[in-house]
């Protein structure tokens, strides 16, 4: 049985972005799950990646299975622990729980993995770039000669905007020109995760770069609604932006084999932004507890606990600062799924 998954963007309803042909007997359920997740503003690329992996696994090992079972769960998780990392296993547990809960919601009787599977909380520790790494990364992005001159400037601007404004990669990737005020430097993020909207402000340097980029974009793609259009004027996929990001990062470490480099993501630019803001506040001896709500609003977090989580990523000498009330903050640190974006 084959099922063609038609993936539609919630930002432009009705525009086909991707086709993927699921092959397992659970194809229709995975399609239904992803449609719901995308419609409720979850990160589409992550769910699709997990669905593709699970679909291939089931097609090969359980070709007749149309329901999540305990044996399927255990074997898929064991494969992750044997061949990948514990974080990969965590992401698989999270996906298969979501799929099983979807099957139960539509009247089926699947095995739902317990929330405590793999012994406890699934705390994801992101990769935090050093100042030197960031400098080398953006140098490679600036010096990149592949593609047209416009493309070179587009990717430099995209990654800098994502970092300097602390945006989720999907927020900058799907940004529409109508929501960017190049006079005031205001960016309106509309209906992002949890269906929340907010306004962020570009720095003066970022605004100058954005204006230069927009001038070139308006000449080349005057009709495109996107701030960062593809060569056809459409919307870039998350996979393509991730590919570009990893390519620049690898090029910035020419002496290190690619297989030995850390597993970085575009999303790590947002993590670096948050920790940089906290570092600055600590350097200025500002009360972090009083400022966290401001950072929460700027980054679009639903709960302040998600913002407080970043304090745990600071260097040890900074976390001992008097500006951190650990008794208060430890009670707020959430359980964070590795793929929560």
C-alpha positions as CSV (number, residue, x, y, z in Angstrom):
1,X,0.0,0.0,0.0
2,X,1.3,3.4,-0.9
3,X,0.1,6.8,0.3
4,X,1.2,10.1,-1.1
5,X,1.6,12.6,1.7
6,X,0.7,16.1,0.4
7,X,2.3,18.6,2.8
8,X,0.6,22.0,2.8
9,X,2.0,25.1,4.5
10,X,-0.2,26.8,7.1
11,X,1.3,30.1,6.0
12,X,-0.1,29.8,2.5
13,X,-3.0,27.4,2.5
14,X,-3.4,25.5,-0.7
15,X,0.2,25.7,-2.0
16,X,1.8,22.3,-2.3
17,X,5.3,22.3,-0.8
18,X,6.3,18.7,-0.8
19,X,5.2,15.2,-1.9
20,X,6.4,12.1,-0.1
21,X,5.2,8.6,-0.8
22,X,4.8,6.6,2.4
23,X,5.0,2.9,1.8
24,X,3.9,1.2,5.1
25,X,0.5,0.2,6.2
26,X,0.5,3.1,8.7
27,X,0.9,5.7,5.9
28,X,-2.6,7.3,6.2
29,X,-2.2,7.6,10.0
30,X,1.2,9.3,9.7
31,X,-0.3,11.7,7.1
32,X,-3.1,12.5,9.4
33,X,-0.8,13.1,12.4
34,X,1.5,15.5,10.4
35,X,-1.5,17.4,9.0
36,X,-2.7,18.1,12.5
37,X,0.8,19.0,13.8
38,X,1.4,21.4,10.9
39,X,-2.1,23.0,11.3
40,X,-1.3,23.6,15.0
41,X,2.0,25.3,14.1
42,X,4.5,22.6,15.1
43,X,7.7,22.2,13.1
44,X,6.8,20.3,10.0
45,X,10.2,19.2,8.9
46,X,10.9,17.4,12.2
47,X,7.7,15.4,12.1
48,X,8.2,14.5,8.5
49,X,11.7,13.3,9.1
50,X,10.6,11.0,11.9
51,X,7.7,9.8,9.8
52,X,9.9,8.9,6.9
53,X,12.3,7.0,9.2
54,X,9.5,5.1,10.9
55,X,7.8,4.4,7.6
56,X,10.9,2.9,6.1
57,X,11.5,0.8,9.2
58,X,7.9,-0.6,9.2
59,X,7.9,-1.2,5.4
60,X,11.1,-3.3,5.8
61,X,10.5,-5.1,9.1
62,X,6.7,-5.0,9.7
63,X,5.1,-4.8,6.2
64,X,1.7,-5.9,7.3
65,X,1.5,-3.8,10.5
66,X,-1.2,-1.1,10.5
67,X,-1.0,-0.3,14.2
68,X,1.7,0.7,16.7
69,X,2.6,-2.4,18.8
70,X,5.0,-2.9,21.7
71,X,7.3,-5.0,19.6
72,X,7.5,-2.3,16.9
73,X,8.3,0.3,19.5
74,X,11.0,-1.7,21.3
75,X,12.7,-2.7,18.1
76,X,12.7,0.8,16.6
77,X,14.1,2.3,19.9
78,X,16.7,-0.5,20.2
79,X,17.9,0.3,16.6
80,X,18.4,3.9,17.7
81,X,20.3,3.0,20.8
82,X,22.5,0.5,18.9
83,X,23.2,2.6,15.8
84,X,22.7,6.2,16.8
85,X,22.5,8.2,20.0
86,X,20.3,8.4,23.1
87,X,18.9,11.7,21.8
88,X,17.8,10.0,18.6
89,X,16.1,7.3,20.7
90,X,14.3,10.1,22.6
91,X,13.1,11.7,19.5
92,X,11.8,8.3,18.3
93,X,9.9,7.8,21.5
94,X,8.3,11.2,21.2
95,X,7.2,10.6,17.6
96,X,5.9,7.1,18.1
97,X,3.9,8.3,21.2
98,X,2.4,11.0,19.1
99,X,1.5,8.6,16.4
100,X,0.0,6.1,18.8
101,X,-2.0,8.8,20.5
102,X,-3.3,9.8,17.1
103,X,-4.3,6.3,16.3
104,X,-6.1,6.0,19.7
105,X,-7.9,9.3,19.0
106,X,-9.4,7.9,15.7
107,X,-10.7,4.8,17.4
108,X,-7.8,2.3,17.1
109,X,-6.1,0.4,19.9
110,X,-2.3,0.9,19.6
111,X,0.4,0.4,22.2
112,X,1.3,3.8,23.6
113,X,4.9,4.0,25.0
114,X,5.0,5.3,28.6
115,X,6.0,9.0,29.0
116,X,8.9,7.9,31.2
117,X,10.4,5.5,28.6
118,X,14.2,5.6,28.6
119,X,14.3,6.6,32.2
120,X,13.2,10.1,32.8
121,X,13.2,13.5,31.3
122,X,14.1,14.2,27.7
123,X,16.2,17.3,28.2
124,X,17.8,18.4,25.0
125,X,21.2,20.1,25.3
126,X,21.7,22.3,22.2
127,X,25.0,23.2,20.7
128,X,26.1,26.7,21.8
129,X,28.5,28.4,19.3
130,X,31.6,30.2,20.6
131,X,32.4,33.7,19.4
132,X,35.2,32.3,17.3
133,X,32.9,29.7,15.7
134,X,30.3,32.3,14.9
135,X,32.9,34.6,13.3
136,X,34.2,31.8,11.1
137,X,30.7,30.6,10.2
138,X,29.6,34.0,9.0
139,X,33.0,34.5,7.2
140,X,32.3,31.4,5.2
141,X,28.7,32.5,4.5
142,X,30.0,35.9,3.3
143,X,32.8,34.4,1.1
144,X,30.6,31.7,-0.4
145,X,30.8,31.9,-4.2
146,X,28.3,29.2,-5.2
147,X,25.1,30.4,-6.9
148,X,24.2,33.9,-8.0
149,X,25.3,37.1,-6.2
150,X,21.7,37.4,-5.0
151,X,21.8,33.9,-3.5
152,X,25.0,34.6,-1.7
153,X,23.6,37.7,-0.1
154,X,20.3,36.0,0.7
155,X,21.8,33.2,2.8
156,X,24.1,35.6,4.6
157,X,21.1,37.8,5.5
158,X,18.9,34.9,6.4
159,X,21.3,33.3,8.9
160,X,22.3,36.7,10.4
161,X,18.6,37.6,10.9
162,X,17.9,34.3,12.5
163,X,20.7,34.8,14.9
164,X,20.5,38.5,15.7
165,X,16.8,38.4,16.3
166,X,16.6,35.1,18.0
167,X,14.1,33.7,15.6
168,X,13.0,30.2,15.1
169,X,14.4,29.0,11.7
170,X,10.8,28.6,10.4
171,X,10.0,32.1,11.4
172,X,12.7,33.6,9.3
173,X,12.3,31.1,6.5
174,X,8.6,31.7,6.0
175,X,8.8,35.5,6.7
176,X,6.8,37.6,4.3
177,X,8.0,41.0,3.0
178,X,4.7,42.6,4.2
179,X,5.7,41.8,7.8
180,X,9.1,43.5,7.6
181,X,9.2,47.2,8.1
182,X,12.5,48.4,6.7
183,X,11.9,51.9,8.0
184,X,11.5,51.1,11.7
185,X,13.3,47.7,11.7
186,X,10.2,46.0,13.1
187,X,9.5,42.4,12.1
188,X,6.0,41.0,12.8
189,X,6.0,37.3,13.5
190,X,2.5,36.1,12.8
191,X,0.9,33.0,14.1
192,X,4.1,31.2,15.0
193,X,4.4,28.2,17.4
194,X,1.3,27.9,19.7
195,X,-0.4,30.3,17.3
196,X,1.3,33.2,19.0
197,X,2.3,36.5,17.3
198,X,4.9,39.0,18.4
199,X,7.1,41.9,17.1
200,X,10.9,41.9,17.2
201,X,13.3,44.7,16.4
202,X,16.4,44.5,14.2
203,X,19.6,46.0,15.4
204,X,20.9,49.0,13.3
205,X,23.6,46.8,11.6
206,X,21.0,44.1,10.8
207,X,18.6,46.7,9.5
208,X,21.3,48.1,7.2
209,X,22.1,44.7,5.8
210,X,18.4,43.8,5.4
211,X,17.8,47.0,3.4
212,X,20.7,46.2,1.0
213,X,19.4,42.7,0.6
214,X,15.8,43.8,0.1
215,X,16.9,46.2,-2.7
216,X,18.4,43.3,-4.7
217,X,15.5,41.0,-3.9
218,X,12.9,43.5,-5.1
219,X,14.8,43.8,-8.4
220,X,15.0,40.1,-9.0
221,X,11.7,38.9,-7.4
222,X,9.3,41.9,-7.4
223,X,6.2,39.7,-7.2
224,X,7.3,37.2,-4.5
225,X,5.5,37.6,-1.2
226,X,8.5,36.0,0.8
227,X,11.3,37.9,2.3
228,X,13.7,35.1,1.4
229,X,12.3,33.6,-1.8
230,X,13.7,30.7,-3.8
231,X,14.9,31.1,-7.3
232,X,11.3,30.6,-8.5
233,X,10.0,33.1,-6.0
234,X,8.5,30.5,-3.7
235,X,9.3,29.2,-0.2
236,X,12.6,27.5,0.8
237,X,12.3,24.1,2.5
238,X,13.7,23.7,6.0
239,X,15.9,20.9,4.6
240,X,17.5,23.2,2.1
241,X,18.3,25.9,4.7
242,X,19.7,23.2,7.0
243,X,21.9,21.9,4.2
244,X,23.3,25.4,3.5
245,X,23.9,25.9,7.2
246,X,25.8,22.7,7.7
247,X,27.8,23.3,4.5
248,X,29.0,26.7,5.8
249,X,29.7,25.3,9.2
250,X,31.8,22.4,7.8
251,X,33.7,24.9,5.6
252,X,34.5,26.9,8.6
253,X,36.3,23.9,10.1
254,X,38.5,22.7,7.2
255,X,40.9,20.8,9.4
256,X,38.2,18.6,11.0
257,X,36.6,15.7,9.1
258,X,32.9,16.2,8.6
259,X,32.0,13.0,10.5
260,X,33.8,14.4,13.6
261,X,32.0,17.7,13.6
262,X,29.2,18.3,16.2
263,X,25.6,17.8,15.0
264,X,24.6,21.5,14.6
265,X,21.3,22.9,13.5
266,X,20.0,26.3,12.3
267,X,18.0,26.3,15.5
268,X,21.3,26.5,17.5
269,X,21.6,30.2,16.3
270,X,18.5,30.9,18.4
271,X,20.0,29.1,21.4
272,X,23.2,31.1,21.0
273,X,21.1,34.4,20.9
274,X,19.4,33.5,24.2
275,X,22.6,32.6,26.0
276,X,24.3,35.7,24.6
277,X,21.5,38.0,26.0
278,X,21.8,36.3,29.4
279,X,25.6,36.6,29.4
280,X,25.2,40.3,28.7
281,X,22.8,40.8,31.6
282,X,25.1,39.0,34.0
283,X,28.1,41.0,32.8
284,X,26.0,44.2,33.5
285,X,24.9,42.7,36.9
286,X,21.3,42.9,35.9
287,X,18.7,40.9,37.9
288,X,18.0,38.0,35.5
289,X,14.8,37.0,37.3
290,X,13.3,40.4,36.6
291,X,14.3,40.4,33.0
292,X,13.3,36.9,32.0
293,X,9.7,37.9,31.1
294,X,11.1,40.4,28.6
295,X,13.2,37.7,26.9
296,X,10.2,35.3,27.0
297,X,8.1,37.8,25.1
298,X,10.8,38.6,22.6
299,X,11.5,35.0,21.8
300,X,7.8,34.0,21.7
301,X,8.0,31.3,24.4
302,X,4.7,30.1,25.7
303,X,6.0,29.6,29.3
304,X,8.7,31.4,31.1
305,X,10.1,28.0,32.1
306,X,11.3,27.6,28.4
307,X,13.2,30.8,28.7
308,X,14.7,29.9,32.1
309,X,16.0,26.7,30.6
310,X,18.8,28.6,28.8
311,X,20.4,29.6,32.1
312,X,21.5,26.0,32.5
313,X,23.5,26.4,29.3
314,X,25.7,29.2,30.6
315,X,29.3,28.6,31.7
316,X,29.7,27.5,35.3
317,X,31.4,30.7,36.4
318,X,28.4,32.7,35.2
319,X,25.7,30.4,36.7
320,X,27.3,31.0,40.1
321,X,26.6,34.7,39.8
322,X,24.4,36.4,42.4
323,X,22.2,37.4,39.5
324,X,20.8,33.8,39.3
325,X,18.2,32.7,41.9
326,X,18.6,28.9,41.5
327,X,15.9,28.0,44.1
328,X,13.4,30.0,42.1
329,X,14.6,28.9,38.6
330,X,15.1,25.2,39.3
331,X,11.3,24.9,39.9
332,X,10.7,26.2,36.4
333,X,13.0,24.1,34.3
334,X,10.7,22.2,31.9
335,X,10.8,18.8,30.3
336,X,11.9,19.6,26.8
337,X,11.5,17.3,23.9
338,X,14.7,17.3,21.7
339,X,12.6,18.4,18.7
340,X,10.5,21.1,20.4
341,X,10.8,24.2,18.3
